[in-house]
Amino acid sequence: MLWRHSLLLIVGKANSLLSMVKSASSDSEFYNILCENLPIGGVAHVAAYLGFLKVVNGRCEVMRIFAARWLQGLGIMLAMLMGIFLLGQVILRVKRRLHPEPMPPEIAPYLEAPLRRKLFGSLERIVERAGVSPGMRVLEIGPGPGLFTVLLARRVAAQSNGGSVTCVELQSKMIEMLLQRLDAEQIGNVEVVQGDGQHLPLPDECFDMVFLVTVIGEVPDLPTFFSECARVLKPGGILSVTEQLCDPDFRLPKTSRELALATGLEDVGLTGNPWWSYTANFRKASSVAASTL
């Protein structure tokens, strides 16, 4: 049989190598025997090439260069992994830009990662930037699993001013997660509506604020979406847009500003870093001001 013949050859080679190794009178001769005999010699060649083994004064020694080479290899590996990650991010962001769509519910747990809050701003900080205050009637579009909803509901209901939050969410699974969170937190001043932000099933001029966090990049028709946001705002109401670089649908402030101004909203300022995490606020003109234009 061919396999039996091959096995006998391997055993014979091993026995021959073992005999030569036993006859070696020095480390240098031992090293040379390994280098001249395969397959074990191949390992020795690689080790010698990498600098892991080197014959010095007749001795086969493990060199300190092993640590340096190991660290160098680790650095190269990390650089390759970073390159793969960055390439993946570019591909993902280009794909999302060409085909905007809501975030899959399976990604929802990522939104609550502590590192994300630490790097890109806490929930409280973002709500403060938006200017949410007690007594407001707030519309949150695309709340997902309700990461901000509980905080918004408690903020507008503070001081017994009777504020409320209305959530418009497109995906059924997200609504299930949102309702579970509201129930667990015993929040009673939130209304949840399933619908599309491009065609809000809500009356005109009924909200003090429209609150958006990492949402606009998921909307296919942004001009229509911003027009709907402006429509449901009361005169003097605020459209608050927060974007974070960690979101694959990230949009720069220029995008939201151009769209908001095109709908007749007034730019009232931006806080944060426009290339990292920012909140841009826009105000709807009051009735008196609008009538004089």
Secondary structure by P-SEA (a helix, b strand, c coil): caaaaaaaaaaaaaaaaaaaaaacccaaaaaaaaaaccaaaaaaaaaaaaccccccccccccccaaaaaaaaaaaaaaaaaaaaaaaaaaaaaaaaaacccccccccccccccaaaaaccccaaaaaaaaccccccbbbbcccccccaaaaaaaaaaccccccbbbbbbccaaaaaaaaaaaaaaccccbbbbbccccccccccccccbbbbcccccccccaaaaaaaaaaaccccccbbbbbbccccccccaaaaaaaaaaabbbbccccccccccbbbbbbcccaaaaaac
